[in-house]
């Protein structure tokens, strides 16, 4: 079956420990787990397992945050994407969306766009500016 019929191919794990440091990757996963446990009223162990799975699957719903760059996947149609590489400037809620700009616009003259979080399904997380993600700002860690 082709990727078109299956939807996004999330078979390759997102190497959060390489994009961030192992310590910050752990902070991110624990923050996701805490959010899932609170919002979905899940037991901590279940929330932690889901957080690990969704983070390594590259799920933008749990990962999208300021300071990230997402790169268009090989299978994605460039004509359907806002650009080849997106820089996340702000995470918005209700419904989940992001304020993003073209990461390759060196002049900073590009348009910022408010995009539904689903648009990031066409992209892979490739970098995360750690200035936007200190342990204290990420909810502390464990």
Helices and strands as residue ranges (DSSP letters): H 3-6, H 16-19, H 22-40, H 44-56, H 60-63, E 68-72, E 85-92, E 97-102, E 113-116, G 117-122, E 123-128, G 130-132
